Amino acid sequence: MRIDPEIDEISLGDHLLIDGKSFEITQHKYVLMHKPAGYETSHLPSHNPSVFDLLPKHYIKRGLQAAGRLDVDTTGLLLFSDDGQFIHRLISGKVGTKQEIEKIYEVTGTQPFTELQLQRLLEGVDLDDEPEIIYASKAALLPDGRLELGITTGKYHQVKRMVAAVGNHVEALHRRVVGPYELPTDLAVGSYIEVDPSPVLNRNISKTV
């Protein structure tokens, strides 16, 4: 659709077709990406391409920012928006005073994980430079020896440090869930979709299990 700004009027709720995809005209945008490995979560990457290179230019012009970061070698669910309130609530880890946003990762270790390691993660681990014990909100063994790990805090390299604290090391890390958002199984690596912000903005967070 070709838009002539001198003639055409565009209103909230209208839909435009851009590069074969339909986009609704809204005050803010909320985007979920399946982040590939090898991309930095930064507008000014140091040594690798940026995740923002995977988004169309009209998103970038709106000022989309990532709601938190994933390390360059970490894959999975990454959220973006130009709504500061939405981003703040996701990064702060809480919606309201009690409802926490749980992030769930699938962790491949250098060794298969054990039940003892899961128990230690649930009971809490002592990390250097952290004043309090850090607990996993969820820990379960996957059939192939990997770990499904849930956390509700966002410390620096938290998952990698927690895994190291129980005697294993992260070989690969994939984020599957952030609060009410779960990575669709059919969303290709490097692709993105728009999502409904109301579970976060309406303070109605429910953990995905």
Buried (B, 14 or more C-beta within 10 A) or exposed (E): EEEEEEEEEEEEEEEEEEEEEEBEEBEBBBBBBBBBBEBBBBEEBEEEEBBBEBBEEEBEEBEBBBBBBBBBEBBBBBBBBBBEEBBEBBBEBBBEEEBBBBBBBBBBBEEBBBEEBBEBBBEBBEBEEBEEEBBBBBBBBEEEEBBBBBBBEBEEEBBBBBBBBBEBEBEBBBBBBBBBBEBEEEBEEEEBEBBEBEBBBEBEBEBBE
